[in-house]
């Protein structure tokens, strides 16, 4: 469980970095409203702090764990051992961030997820016969990512639609049309995720099906 927690932490860190990067990028294309511009600094600060913290933990892992051992040495043995083991497994979940190739793949996948979100937004624009704009599509992706991260109603019902109406209102879209767009996107977004998941599952199944055959052929050639 603790290793899974570390993996989730790595995922959230990449999401936060992508959010900060797209938020900064949008500054060059659109004037951010005060409600969003006022949060730009804190988002960048938190992102930088988390990135530096994770980098230090991965870079100085042995030294940090030696400090932890000295600290938990004062704790009863029944607690110290599990505490260190849990911390070690949590850091193991971040190990992918130390490997350049895996980190590059994760960054590419994270960018792909954001682009897919913007593409979905753009398609809904076309479906509703609205004026389609990639700037609006990416701006809406940033607003939704930042907005739905906060605790709210189950399934983000209501909050999701209000965020869409607010974001599109900045570009002159009427409140009623913005709300209708939010309802349509609320239905379309999960469908995109399910379709992408089905393709990934089919690909993984194809790889799993090939692996035994590849392994068998390599073994037979080695005999």
N, C-alpha and C positions, 0 to 999 in steps of 0.2 A: 504493500500500500504506500509506503514512504517513497519507494522508487517511482511509483506512478505519480505521486505528488510532485516529485522533481521534474518529471516529464511534462506535467501540466504547467508547472512554473515556467519551463522553457518555452512552451507554446504561448503562454500569456505574455511572456517577455517579447517574443517575436511579434505578436499581435500589437502590443503597445508601441514597438519600434515602427511598425508599418503605419500605425495611426499617426504617430508623430511625423513620420516622413511625408505622408500624403497631406497632412495638415500644413506643413511648411511649404510643400509644393503648390498647394492651392493659393497661397498668398500671392503668387506671381500671376494668377489668372483671374482671381475674383477678390473683391473687398470683403473680408470676413465680417459678419455682424458682430456687434459688441458682445453679445452673449457667448459667442464662440471665440472671439479674439481674446477675451479676458481669461479664457481657460487654456489658451495656447501655451503661456509660460509655465503654469503648473504641470501640464501634460509633458512638456519637454523636460522639465526638471525631474519629474518622477521617472521618466524613461531613462534619462541619463544616470540617475542614481541607481536604478535597478540594474542597468547594463554594467556599470562600474562594479557594483557589488557582486554580481555573478562572475564577472571577469576575475576579480580578486580572489573569490572563493575557488574558482577552477585553477587559477595560476598558483596560488599559495595553499593548495589543499592540505599538504602534509603539515605545514607550519600551523595552519588553523586548527587541524585536528589535534596536534600536540598541545595547543592551548586549551582546546576543549577537554582533552584528557586530564590536564592539570586542574581544570575547574571542576569536572565531574568526579575527580578523585575524592573530593570532600563529601560527595553524595553516597548514601548507602549502596553497596554493590548490586543489590537487586534492581536498582534504578539506573546506575551508571552505565552498565553494559548495554541494556536495551536502548538507552538514550544515544550512545555513540553509534550503535548499529543502525538506528533509525536515521541519524544525521548522515551517515556514510551512504546509505541506500538512496537518500534524497539527493545527495550530490551526484550519485551515479546516474540519476535520471537526467542530469544536465551535461553528461559527458559528451553527448553528440555535438554540443556547442564548441568543444575543444578540437574537433576533427574538421579541418578545412573543407574536405569534400562533402561530408554530411551537412555541415553548416551551410555550404553553398546550395545544396539541394533544398534544405529547409527554407532558406531565404527565397529561392525561386518559387517554391510551393506557396509560401506566404504571399508573395507578390501575385501569384496566379489566383489565389483565393480572392484577393481584393479586386483584381481585374474582372474575375467572374462575377463578383457582386455588382460592379459598375456595368458590366454587359447586361446583367439581368435588369438593372434599373433602366438602361437604355431601351431594351426590348419592350418593357412595359410602357415607356414613353410612346413608342411606335404603335403598340397595341391600342392605346387610348387616343391615338391620333393627335398627340401633343407635339409641340416643337421639341425635337430631340437634340440634346446637347451633351457631349462627353464631360464638359465641365460640371454641369448639373448632376450628371450621373455619379461622378466621383465625389462631388460635394455631398450628395445625399448619402453615399456610402460612409463617408467620414462622420456625418451627423448621426446616422443610425448606429454606427459602431460605438461612438462615444456615448450616445443616449441610452441604448439598451444595456450598456454595461452596468448601469446603476440599478439597484433593487427596485422593482416596480410590481405591477400586477402580473398574475400568472399568464405565461405565454406572451407577455408584453402587449396584451390586447389593449387598445386605446392609446397607450404610450407610443407605439409604433406608428399609428396613423397620425397622431398629433405631430410627431417629429417630421413625418413626410410633409404634412400641411405647412408646418413652419419653415422647413428648408426650401420647399418649392415657392412659398410665398415671397421669399427674398428675390426670386427671379420673376416676380410678377404674376405667378399662377394664382388663380382665385382659390379661396378657402375650400369651396365645395369640390372643385376639381382636384385640389391637393389631397383632400380627404379621400376622394374616390380612388386616386392613385395609390394612397396608402393601403386601402383595402385590397386593391388588385395586387400590389407588390407583396402584401402579407401572404397571399395565396401562392404567388409565383415563386417567391424565394425558397420555400421548402421544397418545391418541385425541382428546382435547379439543384439543390443539395442532394436530393434523392437520386436524381439522374446522374450526377457526378459520382455519387457513392456506388451506384449500380455499375457504372463503367469501371471504377477502380476495383470493385469486387470481382467483376468478370476478368479483369487483367490479372489480379492476384490469383484467381482460380486457374487461369491459363498458365501462369508461372509455376504454380504448385503442381499442375499436371505435367509440366515439362520436366520438372526437377528430377523425379525418379528415373525418367527415361535418359536424361543426360548423365545422371550418375551411373546408371547401368551401362551405358555405352562406354563411358570412361573406364569403368572397371573391366569391361570385357576387352578393351583395347590394351589395357595394362597387363592382361594375363598372357 
